Amino acid sequence: MSTHRVVVVGAGMAGLVSALQLAQQGLDVTVVEAGDSPGGKVHQRLVQGVGIDSGPTVFTMRWIFDQIFASVGTTLESELQIQPLPILARHFWEDGSSLDLHADRERSVQAVREFAGAAEASRFAGFCDMSQRVYEALEGPFIRSTAPSFLGMPGRLGASGLGVLTQLGPFRSLWQSLGQHFTDPRLRQLFARYATYCGSSPWQAPATLMLIAQVELNGVWSVRGGMHALALCLERLARQRGAVFRYGNACAQILVQGRQVRGVRLASGEELPADSVVFNGDVAALSTGLLGEPARAAVSRKAAPRSLSALTWSMHAPTQGVALDRHNVFFTRDYASEFTDIFNDQRLPRQPTVYICAQDRGADDGPAAGQAERLLCLVNAPAVGDRHLPTHEALDTCEHASFSLLARCGLTLQPLPDNHVRTGPQEFHQRFPATGGALYGQATHGWMSAFERAGAPTSLQGLYLAGGSVHPGPGVPMAAMSGQQAAAALMASPALTRRSPRAATSGGTSMR
């Protein structure tokens, strides 16, 4: 084992990947985590003795995980049981209409034809073509890049990539762009929801986020045991390679001497010396000085708009009425009011969209009629948890509006005192300090926002950043990739390249 000591702060997805790849390289790795289990936002809540995934629920971009597992000498299939989902998501509206999007593109085209007519099906096919071109143009120059910059992008995109973005209109918002693709307001509403995947408003997020359509067409999988099984698997692999995990140990300060990281101080007062630190937390915790004034200087102090928070119900309850699939979305009529309430008025939406992950459905046979099933219900919320908002009365009002919408769409589902756990911005803020409960770092608002996220290296020697608040952005696969990039940057540092020729891998060939 190398004598180079690394402390990874946070056992979220990015921290787990960094710890695994650094331990694979023989470094002395210790992971400190305030919680009692790995995963960070990828976590479960116990309801009636049943574990329910209560964070990210969608597994996409598996090529990133194929790459990670290959880098440590194993494969995804040999470590986890995953299964492709034939239906990407099921969507419902108050007028009684519904639409399934399928993993098979042609089945989706047919579904849209039956839902909205032949002309709209043709527009949908054109939208899929455009989203594929946008994804292919940006995967290498932006997603895989360790430090994309606005000035450097034209050269990395090349003539074909620039042509795609010119045709798209990169200065348009996602909502504006979708208006050029669809005439049916329900389809515009459906695909505008992609902005919320990175915690943003479709009226302010860039049109390039339509590439998420292609991400989903490339495959959505279910993981046996839930998404938390992925976190447990990464922890197990890291332990097998020598990494040490210390749970219930919050980091209170990053210790710095001169311009060099020297370790961390835990909330208990214990100090852990380190030659390098990988910080897998929200950059707001650094920029606000929560981990010490020296570490504060490592990141930009420029104020950035917070992303969405959430109000969630982790439930174990029976459902009646419309048939659910794994991923389900219930829309209201006035979509714009949701984002006006959240981003302009900083309050819970009066007309929320409701997402339900029915975790016993999709790849499985599903529960028997009347049997309780595992459900995560989620509505978007403002990141105001550090202001002691929303109030209990506001939470109750939003809960009533949310479950009333489900009933109007044909789903009977009732939260009872013993069948659910409710979590709001205040609880998320307590788990992720300095965020107000924001779950995606800064909001991706405006065409320059994609270039404003910090990269892995910092101005402090030995301090590296990882997680959904840094490049390439939020979401399980993006956070995992940021963990790769942090490990690669650390392995490429002069302190290690002078000692060892080995380096962690952050690029590679796509294995979709």
VEXDREN-2710 file (C-alpha; in Angstrom, 1 decimal):
% VEXDREN-2710
k/r/px/py/pz
1/MET/0.0/0.0/0.0
2/SER/1.2/3.5/-0.8
3/THR/2.1/5.8/2.1
4/HIS/0.0/8.5/0.5
5/ARG/-3.0/9.1/2.8
6/VAL/-6.3/10.1/1.4
7/VAL/-9.4/11.1/3.4
8/VAL/-12.6/11.1/1.4
9/VAL/-15.2/13.3/3.0
10/GLY/-18.7/11.9/2.3
11/ALA/-19.8/8.4/1.2
12/GLY/-22.1/9.6/-1.5
13/MET/-21.9/8.1/-5.0
14/ALA/-18.9/10.3/-6.0
15/GLY/-17.0/9.6/-2.7
16/LEU/-17.6/5.9/-3.1
17/VAL/-16.2/5.8/-6.6
18/SER/-13.2/7.9/-5.7
19/ALA/-12.5/5.7/-2.7
20/LEU/-12.8/2.6/-4.8
21/GLN/-10.5/3.7/-7.6
22/LEU/-7.9/5.2/-5.2
23/ALA/-7.9/2.1/-3.1
24/GLN/-7.4/0.1/-6.3
25/GLN/-4.3/2.1/-6.9
26/GLY/-2.9/1.1/-3.5
27/LEU/-3.4/4.4/-1.7
28/ASP/-4.3/4.6/2.0
29/VAL/-7.9/5.6/1.9
30/THR/-10.2/6.5/4.8
31/VAL/-13.8/7.6/4.1
32/VAL/-15.6/9.7/6.8
33/GLU/-19.3/10.0/6.7
34/ALA/-21.8/11.8/9.0
35/GLY/-24.5/9.3/8.3
36/ASP/-24.7/5.6/9.2
37/SER/-24.6/4.0/5.8
38/PRO/-23.1/4.7/2.3
39/GLY/-24.9/6.4/-0.6
40/GLY/-25.5/10.0/0.5
41/LYS/-28.6/11.0/-1.4
42/VAL/-29.0/7.4/-2.5
43/HIS/-30.6/6.2/0.6
44/GLN/-33.5/4.1/2.0
45/ARG/-36.1/4.9/4.6
46/LEU/-37.7/2.1/6.7
47/VAL/-41.4/2.1/6.7
48/GLN/-43.3/-0.7/8.4
49/GLY/-40.0/-2.6/8.5
50/VAL/-39.6/-2.3/4.7
51/GLY/-36.6/-0.5/3.0
52/ILE/-37.8/2.1/0.4
53/ASP/-35.4/3.9/-1.9
54/SER/-36.0/7.5/-1.0
55/GLY/-33.5/9.4/-3.1
56/PRO/-32.5/8.9/-6.8
57/THR/-34.5/6.1/-8.3
58/VAL/-33.4/6.0/-12.0
59/PHE/-30.4/4.0/-13.2
60/THR/-29.2/5.3/-16.6
61/MET/-25.9/5.8/-18.5
62/ARG/-24.7/2.3/-17.4
63/TRP/-21.6/2.7/-19.6
64/ILE/-20.2/4.9/-16.8
65/PHE/-20.6/2.1/-14.3
66/ASP/-19.3/-0.5/-16.8
67/GLN/-16.2/1.7/-17.0
68/ILE/-15.9/2.0/-13.2
69/PHE/-16.3/-1.7/-12.6
70/ALA/-13.9/-2.6/-15.4
71/SER/-11.3/-0.2/-13.9
72/VAL/-11.1/-2.3/-10.7
73/GLY/-11.2/-5.7/-12.5
74/THR/-14.8/-6.7/-12.4
75/THR/-18.1/-6.2/-14.2
76/LEU/-21.4/-4.7/-13.3
77/GLU/-23.3/-8.0/-14.0
78/SER/-21.0/-10.0/-11.7
79/GLU/-21.6/-7.6/-8.8
80/LEU/-25.2/-6.5/-9.2
81/GLN/-28.5/-7.8/-10.6
82/ILE/-29.8/-5.3/-13.1
83/GLN/-32.7/-5.5/-15.6
84/PRO/-33.7/-3.2/-18.4
85/LEU/-37.1/-1.6/-18.1
86/PRO/-39.3/-1.9/-21.2
87/ILE/-41.3/1.2/-20.1
88/LEU/-39.2/4.2/-19.4
89/ALA/-42.1/6.1/-17.7
90/ARG/-45.9/6.3/-17.5
91/HIS/-47.5/9.7/-17.6
92/PHE/-51.0/10.8/-16.5
93/TRP/-53.1/13.9/-16.9
94/GLU/-56.2/15.2/-15.1
95/ASP/-58.3/14.8/-18.3
96/GLY/-57.9/11.1/-18.0
97/SER/-55.2/10.7/-20.7
98/SER/-52.0/8.7/-20.2
99/LEU/-48.9/8.0/-22.2
100/ASP/-46.1/5.4/-21.9
101/LEU/-42.7/6.1/-23.2
102/HIS/-40.9/2.8/-24.2
103/ALA/-37.3/1.7/-24.4
104/ASP/-38.2/0.8/-28.0
105/ARG/-38.3/4.1/-29.9
106/GLU/-40.8/2.8/-32.5
107/ARG/-43.2/1.7/-29.8
108/SER/-43.0/5.2/-28.3
109/VAL/-43.7/6.7/-31.7
110/GLN/-46.8/4.5/-32.0
111/ALA/-47.9/5.4/-28.5
112/VAL/-47.6/9.1/-29.3
113/ARG/-49.5/8.5/-32.5
114/GLU/-52.4/7.0/-30.6
115/PHE/-52.1/9.7/-27.9
116/ALA/-51.9/12.8/-30.0
117/GLY/-52.2/11.9/-33.7
118/ALA/-49.9/11.2/-36.7
119/ALA/-48.6/14.7/-37.0
120/GLU/-47.5/14.8/-33.4
121/ALA/-45.9/11.4/-33.7
122/SER/-43.8/12.7/-36.6
123/ARG/-42.8/15.7/-34.5
124/PHE/-41.8/13.3/-31.7
125/ALA/-39.6/11.3/-34.0
126/GLY/-37.9/14.5/-35.1
127/PHE/-37.4/15.5/-31.5
128/CYS/-35.8/12.1/-30.8
129/ASP/-33.4/12.7/-33.7
130/MET/-32.5/16.1/-32.4
131/SER/-31.9/14.9/-28.9
132/GLN/-29.7/12.1/-30.2
133/ARG/-27.6/14.6/-32.2
134/VAL/-27.3/16.9/-29.2
135/TYR/-26.2/14.1/-26.9
136/GLU/-23.6/12.8/-29.4
137/ALA/-22.3/16.3/-29.9
138/LEU/-21.9/17.0/-26.1
139/GLU/-20.9/13.6/-24.7
140/GLY/-17.2/13.9/-25.5
141/PRO/-16.6/17.7/-25.4
142/PHE/-18.7/18.3/-22.2
143/ILE/-19.9/15.2/-20.3
144/ARG/-16.5/13.4/-20.5
145/SER/-14.4/16.5/-20.3
146/THR/-12.7/17.2/-17.0
147/ALA/-12.9/21.0/-17.3
148/PRO/-15.1/22.2/-20.2
149/SER/-14.9/26.0/-20.8
150/PHE/-17.1/28.3/-22.9
151/LEU/-14.0/29.5/-24.9
152/GLY/-12.7/26.0/-25.5
153/MET/-16.0/24.4/-26.5
154/PRO/-16.1/25.5/-30.2
155/GLY/-12.8/23.7/-30.9
156/ARG/-13.9/20.6/-29.0
157/LEU/-17.3/20.5/-30.7
158/GLY/-15.9/20.7/-34.2
159/ALA/-17.9/21.8/-37.2
160/SER/-20.6/19.1/-36.9
161/GLY/-21.2/19.7/-33.2
162/LEU/-21.4/23.5/-33.7
163/GLY/-23.9/22.9/-36.5
164/VAL/-26.1/20.8/-34.2
165/LEU/-26.1/23.5/-31.4
166/THR/-26.7/26.2/-34.0
167/GLN/-29.7/24.3/-35.2
168/LEU/-30.9/23.8/-31.7
169/GLY/-30.5/27.4/-30.7
170/PRO/-28.4/27.1/-27.5
171/PHE/-29.6/30.4/-26.2
172/ARG/-33.2/29.2/-26.1
173/SER/-34.7/27.8/-22.9
174/LEU/-35.8/24.2/-22.9
175/TRP/-39.4/25.4/-22.8
176/GLN/-38.9/27.6/-25.9
177/SER/-37.2/24.8/-27.8
178/LEU/-39.9/22.3/-27.0
179/GLY/-42.5/24.8/-28.4
180/GLN/-40.8/24.4/-31.8
181/HIS/-41.1/20.6/-31.6
182/PHE/-44.6/20.0/-30.2
183/THR/-48.1/21.5/-30.7
184/ASP/-49.7/19.3/-28.1
185/PRO/-49.2/21.0/-24.7
186/ARG/-49.1/17.7/-22.8
187/LEU/-46.0/16.6/-24.8
188/ARG/-44.3/19.9/-24.3
189/GLN/-45.0/19.6/-20.6
190/LEU/-43.8/16.0/-20.4
191/PHE/-40.4/16.7/-22.0
192/ALA/-40.0/20.0/-20.1
193/ARG/-39.8/17.9/-17.0
194/TYR/-36.2/17.0/-18.0
195/ALA/-35.1/20.3/-16.5
196/THR/-36.1/19.0/-13.1
197/TYR/-33.6/16.2/-13.5
198/CYS/-30.9/18.7/-12.7
199/GLY/-33.1/20.7/-10.3
200/SER/-34.0/23.5/-12.6
201/SER/-37.0/25.3/-14.2
202/PRO/-37.7/24.5/-17.9
203/TRP/-38.3/28.2/-18.4
204/GLN/-34.7/29.0/-17.5
205/ALA/-32.8/25.8/-18.2
206/PRO/-30.9/25.6/-21.6
207/ALA/-32.4/23.7/-24.5
208/THR/-29.4/21.3/-24.5
209/LEU/-31.1/19.4/-21.7
210/MET/-33.3/17.7/-24.3
211/LEU/-30.3/15.3/-24.6
212/ILE/-31.9/13.5/-21.5
213/ALA/-34.4/12.0/-23.9
214/GLN/-31.5/10.2/-25.6
215/VAL/-30.0/9.2/-22.3
216/GLU/-33.2/7.4/-21.4
217/LEU/-33.6/5.8/-24.9
218/ASN/-30.1/4.4/-24.3
219/GLY/-31.6/2.4/-21.5
220/VAL/-33.2/2.6/-18.0
221/TRP/-32.5/-0.2/-15.6
222/SER/-33.8/-1.4/-12.3
223/VAL/-31.4/-2.6/-9.7
224/ARG/-32.4/-5.6/-7.6
225/GLY/-32.4/-4.4/-4.0
226/GLY/-32.9/-0.8/-5.1
227/MET/-30.5/1.9/-5.9
228/HIS/-29.1/1.6/-2.4
229/ALA/-27.7/-1.8/-3.5
230/LEU/-25.4/0.1/-5.9
231/ALA/-24.0/2.1/-3.0
232/LEU/-23.5/-1.0/-0.8
233/CYS/-21.8/-2.7/-3.7
234/LEU/-19.3/0.1/-4.3
235/GLU/-18.6/0.2/-0.5
236/ARG/-17.9/-3.5/-0.5
237/LEU/-15.6/-3.3/-3.4
238/ALA/-13.7/-0.4/-1.9
239/ARG/-13.3/-2.3/1.5
240/GLN/-12.0/-5.4/-0.4
241/ARG/-9.2/-3.1/-1.7
242/GLY/-8.3/-1.7/1.7
243/ALA/-10.5/1.4/2.1
244/VAL/-11.6/2.1/5.6
245/PHE/-15.1/3.5/6.3
246/ARG/-16.0/5.5/9.4
247/TYR/-19.7/6.2/9.8
248/GLY/-21.2/8.6/12.3
249/ASN/-18.0/10.8/11.8
250/ALA/-18.9/14.2/10.4
251/CYS/-16.1/16.3/9.1
252/ALA/-16.0/19.7/10.9
253/GLN/-12.9/21.2/9.2
254/ILE/-10.5/20.6/6.4
255/LEU/-7.0/21.3/7.8
256/VAL/-4.7/23.4/5.7
257/GLN/-1.1/24.5/6.2
258/GLY/0.0/27.2/3.8
259/ARG/-1.6/26.2/0.5
260/GLN/-1.4/22.5/1.2
261/VAL/-4.1/20.2/2.7
262/ARG/-2.9/18.4/5.9
263/GLY/-6.0/16.4/6.9
264/VAL/-9.4/16.8/8.5
265/ARG/-10.8/17.5/11.9
266/LEU/-13.9/15.5/12.8
267/ALA/-16.9/16.8/14.8
268/SER/-15.6/14.7/17.8
269/GLY/-12.3/16.8/17.7
270/GLU/-10.2/13.9/16.4
271/GLU/-7.8/14.9/13.6
272/LEU/-7.0/12.6/10.7
273/PRO/-3.8/13.5/8.9
274/ALA/-3.9/13.3/5.1
275/ASP/-1.8/14.1/2.1
276/SER/-4.9/14.6/0.0
277/VAL/-8.6/15.1/0.7
278/VAL/-11.5/14.4/-1.7
279/PHE/-14.5/16.5/-0.6
280/ASN/-17.8/14.8/-1.7
281/GLY/-20.2/17.4/-0.4
282/ASP/-22.0/20.4/-1.8
283/VAL/-19.5/23.1/-2.7
284/ALA/-21.8/25.6/-0.8
285/ALA/-20.4/24.0/2.4
286/LEU/-17.0/25.1/1.4
287/SER/-17.9/28.5/-0.1
288/THR/-19.8/29.5/3.1
289/GLY/-16.9/28.6/5.3
290/LEU/-18.6/25.7/7.0
291/LEU/-15.4/23.6/6.8
292/GLY/-13.0/26.4/7.8
293/GLU/-11.8/29.6/6.3
294/PRO/-8.7/28.2/4.5
295/ALA/-10.9/25.7/2.6
296/ARG/-13.3/28.5/1.7
297/ALA/-10.7/30.0/-0.5
298/ALA/-10.5/26.9/-2.6
299/VAL/-13.8/27.6/-4.5
300/SER/-15.5/30.5/-6.0
301/ARG/-17.7/32.5/-3.6
302/LYS/-19.9/33.7/-6.4
303/ALA/-23.5/33.3/-5.4
304/ALA/-25.4/30.8/-7.5
305/PRO/-29.1/30.1/-7.6
306/ARG/-30.0/27.0/-5.6
307/SER/-31.5/24.0/-7.4
308/LEU/-34.8/22.4/-6.4
309/SER/-35.4/20.7/-3.2
310/ALA/-38.2/18.2/-2.7
311/LEU/-41.1/17.1/-0.5
312/THR/-41.2/13.3/-0.5
313/TRP/-43.3/10.5/1.0
314/SER/-41.7/7.1/1.5
315/MET/-44.7/4.8/1.6
316/HIS/-45.6/1.2/2.1
317/ALA/-49.3/1.2/1.1
318/PRO/-51.7/-0.4/-1.4
319/THR/-52.9/1.5/-4.5
320/GLN/-56.2/1.4/-6.4
321/GLY/-57.3/2.7/-9.8
322/VAL/-54.9/3.4/-12.7
323/ALA/-52.1/0.9/-13.2
324/LEU/-48.7/2.1/-12.2
325/ASP/-45.4/1.1/-13.8
326/ARG/-41.9/1.6/-12.2
327/HIS/-41.7/5.3/-13.0
328/ASN/-44.9/7.4/-13.1
329/VAL/-45.6/11.2/-13.4
330/PHE/-48.9/12.9/-12.7
331/PHE/-49.3/16.4/-14.3
332/THR/-51.5/19.3/-13.4
333/ARG/-53.0/21.7/-16.0
334/ASP/-51.0/24.8/-15.0
335/TYR/-47.4/23.7/-15.3
336/ALA/-45.9/27.2/-15.2
337/SER/-47.4/28.0/-11.8
338/GLU/-45.3/25.2/-10.2
339/PHE/-42.0/26.9/-11.1
340/THR/-43.3/30.4/-10.4
341/ASP/-44.2/29.3/-6.9
342/ILE/-40.8/27.6/-6.3
343/PHE/-38.3/29.9/-7.9
344/ASN/-40.0/33.3/-7.9
345/ASP/-42.1/33.1/-4.7
346/GLN/-40.0/30.5/-2.8
347/ARG/-43.0/28.5/-1.7
348/LEU/-44.3/25.0/-2.2
349/PRO/-46.2/24.6/-5.4
350/ARG/-50.0/25.0/-5.2
351/GLN/-50.4/22.8/-8.2
352/PRO/-47.5/20.3/-7.9
353/THR/-46.5/17.6/-10.4
354/VAL/-46.2/14.3/-8.6
355/TYR/-43.6/11.6/-9.4
356/ILE/-44.1/8.1/-8.0
357/CYS/-41.5/5.4/-8.1
358/ALA/-43.4/2.1/-7.6
359/GLN/-40.5/-0.1/-6.6
360/ASP/-42.2/-3.4/-6.9
361/ARG/-43.2/-2.8/-10.5
362/GLY/-41.6/-2.6/-13.9
363/ALA/-39.1/-5.4/-14.2
364/ASP/-41.0/-7.5/-11.6
365/ASP/-44.5/-8.9/-11.7
366/GLY/-45.8/-6.3/-9.2
367/PRO/-47.8/-6.6/-6.1
368/ALA/-51.1/-8.5/-5.8
369/ALA/-54.3/-6.5/-5.8
370/GLY/-54.7/-4.7/-2.5
371/GLN/-51.2/-5.6/-1.3
372/ALA/-49.0/-2.9/0.2
373/GLU/-46.2/-1.9/-2.1
374/ARG/-43.0/0.2/-1.8
375/LEU/-43.6/3.8/-3.2
376/LEU/-41.6/7.0/-3.3
377/CYS/-43.8/10.0/-4.0
378/LEU/-42.1/13.3/-4.7
379/VAL/-43.0/16.9/-5.6
380/ASN/-40.5/19.7/-6.3
381/ALA/-39.9/22.2/-3.6
382/PRO/-37.9/25.4/-3.0
383/ALA/-34.5/25.1/-1.2
384/VAL/-35.5/27.1/1.8
385/GLY/-34.8/24.6/4.6
386/ASP/-32.2/26.9/6.3
387/ARG/-35.0/29.5/6.7
388/HIS/-37.1/27.0/8.8
389/LEU/-39.5/26.8/5.9
390/PRO/-41.9/25.5/4.8
391/THR/-44.1/25.5/7.8
392/HIS/-46.0/22.4/8.9
393/GLU/-49.2/24.0/7.7
394/ALA/-47.7/24.6/4.2
395/LEU/-46.4/21.0/4.1
396/ASP/-49.9/19.7/4.9
397/THR/-51.5/21.9/2.3
398/CYS/-49.1/20.7/-0.4
399/GLU/-49.6/17.1/0.7
400/HIS/-53.4/17.5/0.3
401/ALA/-52.9/19.1/-3.2
402/SER/-50.6/16.3/-4.3
403/PHE/-52.8/13.4/-3.3
404/SER/-55.8/15.2/-4.6
405/LEU/-54.1/15.4/-8.0
406/LEU/-53.5/11.6/-7.9
407/ALA/-57.2/11.0/-7.2
408/ARG/-58.2/13.3/-10.1
409/CYS/-55.9/11.3/-12.3
410/GLY/-57.5/8.0/-11.2
411/LEU/-55.1/6.8/-8.5
412/THR/-56.3/6.1/-4.9
413/LEU/-53.4/6.4/-2.5
414/GLN/-53.8/7.5/1.1
415/PRO/-51.0/8.6/3.5
416/LEU/-51.7/7.3/7.0
417/PRO/-49.7/8.0/10.1
418/ASP/-48.2/4.5/10.1
419/ASN/-47.6/3.9/6.4
420/HIS/-45.2/6.7/5.3
421/VAL/-42.3/9.0/6.3
422/ARG/-42.5/12.6/5.0
423/THR/-39.3/14.4/4.3
424/GLY/-39.0/18.1/3.3
425/PRO/-36.4/20.8/2.6
426/GLN/-35.6/21.2/6.3
427/GLU/-34.6/17.6/6.7
428/PHE/-32.6/17.6/3.5
429/HIS/-30.8/20.8/4.7
430/GLN/-29.9/19.0/8.0
431/ARG/-28.5/16.1/6.0
432/PHE/-26.7/18.3/3.5
433/PRO/-25.5/21.4/5.3
434/ALA/-25.3/24.9/3.7
435/THR/-27.8/23.8/0.9
436/GLY/-31.2/24.8/2.2
437/GLY/-32.2/21.4/1.0
438/ALA/-31.1/21.9/-2.6
439/LEU/-30.5/18.4/-4.0
440/TYR/-28.7/19.2/-7.3
441/GLY/-26.2/21.9/-6.3
442/GLN/-26.8/25.1/-8.2
443/ALA/-29.7/25.4/-10.7
444/THR/-28.8/25.0/-14.3
445/HIS/-30.3/28.3/-15.4
446/GLY/-29.0/30.2/-18.4
447/TRP/-26.7/28.9/-21.2
448/MET/-23.5/29.7/-19.2
449/SER/-24.5/27.8/-16.1
450/ALA/-23.1/24.5/-17.4
451/PHE/-19.6/26.1/-17.3
452/GLU/-19.9/27.6/-13.8
453/ARG/-19.6/24.3/-11.9
454/ALA/-16.3/23.7/-10.2
455/GLY/-14.1/20.9/-11.5
456/ALA/-12.2/18.4/-9.4
457/PRO/-8.9/20.2/-8.8
458/THR/-8.9/23.3/-6.5
459/SER/-6.5/26.1/-5.7
460/LEU/-5.4/24.2/-2.6
461/GLN/-2.8/21.5/-3.1
462/GLY/-4.3/18.2/-2.3
463/LEU/-7.9/19.2/-2.2
464/TYR/-10.2/17.7/-4.8
465/LEU/-14.0/18.1/-5.3
466/ALA/-16.5/15.4/-6.3
467/GLY/-20.3/15.1/-6.2
468/GLY/-23.4/16.4/-7.9
469/SER/-22.6/20.1/-7.2
470/VAL/-19.5/20.0/-9.4
471/HIS/-18.8/19.1/-13.0
472/PRO/-20.3/17.2/-14.8
473/GLY/-23.4/17.8/-12.7
474/PRO/-26.2/16.1/-10.6
475/GLY/-27.6/12.6/-11.0
476/VAL/-26.2/9.3/-10.0
477/PRO/-24.1/8.6/-13.2
478/MET/-22.8/12.2/-13.3
479/ALA/-21.8/12.1/-9.7
480/ALA/-20.1/8.8/-10.3
481/MET/-18.2/10.3/-13.1
482/SER/-17.1/13.3/-10.9
483/GLY/-15.8/10.7/-8.5
484/GLN/-13.7/9.2/-11.4
485/GLN/-12.4/12.6/-12.3
486/ALA/-11.4/13.5/-8.7
487/ALA/-9.5/10.2/-8.4
488/ALA/-7.8/10.8/-11.8
489/ALA/-6.8/14.3/-10.9
490/LEU/-5.4/13.1/-7.5
491/MET/-3.4/10.3/-9.2
492/ALA/-2.1/12.8/-11.7
493/SER/-0.8/15.2/-9.0
494/PRO/2.9/15.8/-8.8
495/ALA/3.0/14.2/-5.3
496/LEU/2.0/10.9/-6.8
497/THR/3.4/11.0/-10.3
498/ARG/6.9/11.3/-8.8
499/ARG/6.3/8.1/-7.0
500/SER/4.1/5.9/-9.2
501/PRO/3.4/5.5/-12.9
502/ARG/-0.1/4.2/-12.2
503/ALA/-3.2/6.5/-12.6
504/ALA/-6.9/6.1/-12.3
505/THR/-8.9/6.2/-15.5
506/SER/-11.6/8.8/-16.1
507/GLY/-12.1/8.6/-19.8
508/GLY/-12.3/5.5/-22.0
509/THR/-14.6/4.1/-24.6
510/SER/-18.3/4.2/-24.2
511/MET/-19.7/0.7/-23.4
512/ARG/-23.4/1.4/-24.0
END
